Amino acid sequence: MLKRMNIFLILKFACAAAVVISSFLSLAYPGNQRLATLFTQFLLSLMFLFSGISEFKTNRKTYAIVSFSVSLFAAIVFISTLLLRKG
């Protein structure tokens, strides 16, 4: 079973688990919500990027394009939030 899974699928599931854990932590500790939101947004961007690469390798180009566009949008939101925080 592990031979059939490619590295991008494993990375996608690892990022998904990290997103769930960081979301639970931001709910448990609401005082540090801004940093947790940035971290979760970055992980979501990576998760959709790995998902798009995985879908592209399995020749599902429509889903890959959607995943890449969502990843790009999440990365833009992450960068703009990071810049607004510093400014």
Secondary structure, DSSP 8 states (H G I E B T S, - for coil): -TTTS-HHHHHHHHHHHHHHHHHHHHHH-GGGHHHHHHHHHHHHHHHHHHHHHHHHHTT-HHHHHHHHHHHHHHHHHHHHHHHHHH-
